Amino acid sequence: MTVLITGASSGIGLEFAKIFAREGNDLVLVARRGDRLEALKTEIESTTQRSVQLLIEDLSKEGAAQRIVSALSGKQIDVLVNNAGSGDAGLFIESSLEKTQAMMQLNMIALTELTRLLLPSMVKCGKGGILNLASIAAFVPGPTMSVYFASKAFVLSFSEAISKELEGTGVSVTVLCPGATSTEFDMAAGSDWGETYRKHLPTGKEVAQFGYEALIRGKQIAIYGWKNCLMIFLVRLLPRNVVTNFVRTLL
């Protein structure tokens, strides 16, 4: 099988690439940072003998999904991992509109477009899988990270909906919802958690392995960690205003 992974140059995406290659799949890796992708390609091809195609593309730019599909030149993609995403910390009224628009393009529009462009061939073949990276943020409002949390709510809702639509086609949809993870995400979002806190977080490798296993099992919603599962259960029982106030104290 051939697996296309976005945001593969670091963090969870990089670990997904290693896992899928180790399990015998060829890869198409997409990210902005070509030097990191080249290093990963060299590592994977030397250790697994799997084929790795690199596509240097910024998914926060309009038309990126179509450019990626065009570059595939008809290659069949059996599994799509929509991993790429970004966040932005701070009050919405003080945020950069340009950065917000880029985040929405990356987290929602590119993910939707890639899914729409690659899904028909999976359905035609009667097999395939889509793994979308959301977050436990998808279940709650996020004061000071309002657009990021809202974008992950979109990913969750979208994934659940098309999973139902695809029943009986042989194509599964899994939405992975981790909590805070020890990656570069917090620093890129402008909210450095610090090394002391990061040491207590799950690694990108652990979250990616969990997501991979959920995809293989055909699980629809995969929430990483029992504490996160418990929290999501509890917030569903509480008034929304209470939940929003609680999240505000955490962020």
C-alpha positions as CSV (number, residue, x, y, z in Angstrom):
1,M,0.0,0.0,0.0
2,T,1.0,3.6,-0.4
3,V,0.4,6.1,2.4
4,L,0.3,9.9,2.0
5,I,1.2,11.7,5.2
6,T,1.1,15.5,5.6
7,G,3.2,17.4,8.1
8,A,5.7,14.6,8.0
9,S,8.9,16.6,8.8
10,S,8.5,16.5,12.6
11,G,6.5,15.4,15.6
12,I,3.6,13.0,15.2
13,G,3.8,13.1,11.4
14,L,7.4,12.0,11.3
15,E,6.6,9.1,13.7
16,F,3.7,8.1,11.5
17,A,6.1,7.9,8.5
18,K,8.4,5.6,10.4
19,I,5.6,3.4,11.6
20,F,3.9,3.0,8.3
21,A,7.2,2.2,6.6
22,R,8.1,-0.3,9.2
23,E,4.8,-2.0,8.6
24,G,5.6,-2.5,4.9
25,N,4.1,0.6,3.2
26,D,5.5,2.9,0.6
27,L,5.2,6.6,1.5
28,V,4.4,10.0,0.0
29,L,5.6,12.6,2.5
30,V,4.4,16.2,2.4
31,A,5.8,19.1,4.4
32,R,7.3,22.6,4.0
33,R,10.8,21.8,5.2
34,G,12.6,19.9,2.5
35,D,15.8,19.4,4.4
36,R,14.0,17.5,7.1
37,L,12.1,15.4,4.7
38,E,15.3,14.5,2.8
39,A,16.8,13.3,6.1
40,L,13.8,11.3,6.9
41,K,13.6,9.8,3.4
42,T,17.3,8.6,3.7
43,E,16.6,7.1,7.1
44,I,13.5,5.2,6.1
45,E,14.8,3.9,2.8
46,S,18.0,2.7,4.4
47,T,16.3,0.9,7.3
48,T,13.1,-0.4,5.6
49,Q,13.8,-0.6,1.9
50,R,10.4,1.1,1.3
51,S,9.9,3.7,-1.5
52,V,9.6,7.3,-0.3
53,Q,8.3,10.2,-2.5
54,L,8.7,13.7,-1.2
55,L,6.5,16.6,-2.0
56,I,7.6,20.0,-0.7
57,E,4.4,21.9,-0.2
58,D,3.0,24.5,2.2
59,L,-0.6,23.4,2.9
60,S,-1.5,26.8,4.4
61,K,-1.3,28.2,0.9
62,E,-4.4,28.2,-1.4
63,G,-4.3,25.4,-4.0
64,A,-1.8,23.2,-2.2
65,A,-4.0,20.2,-2.1
66,Q,-4.6,20.3,-5.9
67,R,-0.8,20.7,-6.5
68,I,-0.1,17.7,-4.4
69,V,-2.6,15.5,-6.2
70,S,-1.3,16.7,-9.6
71,A,2.3,15.8,-8.5
72,L,1.1,12.2,-7.7
73,S,0.5,11.7,-11.5
74,G,-2.2,9.2,-10.9
75,K,-0.5,7.2,-8.2
76,Q,-3.0,5.3,-6.0
77,I,-3.1,6.5,-2.4
78,D,-4.5,3.7,-0.1
79,V,-4.2,5.6,3.2
80,L,-4.4,9.4,3.7
81,V,-3.0,10.7,7.0
82,N,-4.1,14.4,7.4
83,N,-1.6,15.2,10.2
84,A,-0.5,18.7,9.3
85,G,-1.8,21.5,11.5
86,S,-0.9,24.6,13.4
87,G,-2.0,26.7,16.3
88,D,-1.9,30.2,17.6
89,A,-2.0,31.3,21.2
90,G,-3.4,34.7,22.4
91,L,-6.5,36.7,22.5
92,F,-8.5,36.6,19.2
93,I,-8.9,40.4,19.1
94,E,-5.1,40.7,19.1
95,S,-4.3,37.9,16.7
96,S,-2.8,38.3,13.2
97,L,-5.6,37.9,10.6
98,E,-3.0,36.6,8.1
99,K,-1.8,33.9,10.6
100,T,-5.4,33.0,11.5
101,Q,-6.4,32.6,7.8
102,A,-3.3,30.4,7.2
103,M,-4.2,28.2,10.2
104,M,-7.8,27.8,8.9
105,Q,-6.5,26.9,5.4
106,L,-4.1,24.3,6.9
107,N,-6.2,22.8,9.6
108,M,-9.5,22.6,7.8
109,I,-9.5,23.5,4.1
110,A,-6.5,21.6,2.9
111,L,-7.5,18.6,5.0
112,T,-11.0,18.7,3.4
113,E,-9.7,19.2,-0.1
114,L,-7.1,16.4,0.1
115,T,-9.8,14.0,1.4
116,R,-12.2,15.0,-1.3
117,L,-9.6,14.6,-4.1
118,L,-8.2,11.2,-2.9
119,L,-11.3,9.5,-1.5
120,P,-13.0,8.6,-4.8
121,S,-10.2,6.3,-5.9
122,M,-10.2,4.5,-2.5
123,V,-13.9,3.9,-2.8
124,K,-13.5,2.7,-6.4
125,C,-10.9,0.1,-5.2
126,G,-13.2,-0.9,-2.3
127,K,-10.5,-0.4,0.4
128,G,-8.5,2.4,2.1
129,G,-8.3,4.5,5.2
130,I,-8.3,8.1,6.2
131,L,-6.6,9.2,9.5
132,N,-7.4,12.8,10.5
133,L,-5.5,14.4,13.4
134,A,-7.8,16.4,15.6
135,S,-7.3,16.9,19.4
136,I,-9.1,16.8,22.7
137,A,-9.5,20.5,21.9
138,A,-12.2,19.4,19.5
139,F,-14.6,18.7,22.4
140,V,-14.4,22.1,24.1
141,P,-14.2,25.9,23.4
142,G,-10.7,27.3,23.7
143,P,-10.4,30.9,25.0
144,T,-7.0,32.3,23.9
145,M,-6.8,29.6,21.3
146,S,-10.3,30.1,19.9
147,V,-9.7,29.4,16.2
148,Y,-7.4,26.4,16.8
149,F,-9.9,24.7,19.1
150,A,-12.7,25.5,16.6
151,S,-10.7,24.1,13.7
152,K,-10.2,20.8,15.6
153,A,-14.0,20.7,16.3
154,F,-14.5,20.9,12.5
155,V,-12.1,18.0,12.0
156,L,-13.9,15.8,14.5
157,S,-17.4,16.6,13.1
158,F,-16.3,16.2,9.5
159,S,-14.5,12.9,10.2
160,E,-17.5,11.4,12.0
161,A,-19.9,12.5,9.3
162,I,-18.0,11.0,6.4
163,S,-17.2,7.9,8.4
164,K,-21.0,7.3,8.4
165,E,-21.3,8.1,4.7
166,L,-18.6,5.6,3.9
167,E,-20.1,2.6,5.7
168,G,-20.0,-0.4,3.4
169,T,-17.5,1.0,1.0
170,G,-14.4,-0.6,2.5
171,V,-12.9,2.8,3.4
172,S,-12.6,3.7,7.1
173,V,-12.2,7.1,8.7
174,T,-10.4,7.5,12.1
175,V,-10.0,10.8,13.9
176,L,-7.1,10.8,16.4
177,C,-7.6,13.1,19.4
178,P,-4.5,13.4,21.6
179,G,-4.0,15.9,24.3
180,A,-0.8,17.9,24.9
181,T,2.1,16.0,23.3
182,S,5.9,16.5,23.5
183,T,6.4,18.0,20.0
184,E,7.3,21.4,18.6
185,F,3.6,22.4,18.5
186,D,3.6,24.6,21.5
187,M,6.6,26.7,20.5
188,A,5.3,27.1,17.0
189,A,2.0,28.3,18.4
190,G,3.7,30.9,20.6
191,S,3.1,29.1,23.9
192,D,6.3,27.5,25.2
193,W,5.3,24.9,27.8
194,G,8.8,24.5,29.1
195,E,11.0,21.4,29.3
196,T,9.9,20.4,32.8
197,Y,6.2,20.2,31.7
198,R,7.1,18.6,28.4
199,K,8.9,15.7,30.2
200,H,5.6,14.5,31.6
201,L,3.8,14.5,28.2
202,P,3.4,11.5,25.8
203,T,5.9,11.5,22.9
204,G,4.9,11.9,19.3
205,K,6.0,8.3,18.8
206,E,3.5,7.0,21.4
207,V,0.6,9.0,20.0
208,A,1.4,8.0,16.4
209,Q,1.5,4.3,17.4
210,F,-1.8,4.7,19.2
211,G,-3.3,6.4,16.1
212,Y,-1.9,3.7,13.7
213,E,-3.4,0.9,15.8
214,A,-6.8,2.7,15.9
215,L,-6.8,3.1,12.1
216,I,-5.9,-0.6,11.6
217,R,-8.8,-1.6,13.9
218,G,-11.2,0.8,12.1
219,K,-11.9,2.8,15.2
220,Q,-13.8,6.0,14.5
221,I,-12.7,8.2,17.4
222,A,-9.4,7.5,19.1
223,I,-8.8,9.6,22.2
224,Y,-5.3,9.1,23.5
225,G,-4.9,8.4,27.3
226,W,-7.4,7.4,30.0
227,K,-7.2,10.9,31.6
228,N,-8.2,12.5,28.4
229,C,-11.0,10.0,27.9
230,L,-12.3,10.8,31.5
231,M,-12.1,14.5,30.9
232,I,-14.0,14.4,27.7
233,F,-16.7,12.3,29.4
234,L,-17.0,14.8,32.3
235,V,-17.1,17.9,30.1
236,R,-20.1,16.5,28.3
237,L,-22.0,16.5,31.5
238,L,-21.2,20.0,32.6
239,P,-22.8,23.3,31.4
240,R,-20.9,24.9,28.5
241,N,-20.1,28.0,30.4
242,V,-18.5,26.0,33.2
243,V,-16.4,24.1,30.7
244,T,-15.3,27.3,28.9
245,N,-14.3,28.9,32.2
246,F,-12.3,25.8,33.2
247,V,-10.5,25.7,29.9
248,R,-9.7,29.4,30.2
249,T,-7.9,28.7,33.5
250,L,-5.8,26.0,31.8
251,L,-4.8,28.1,28.8
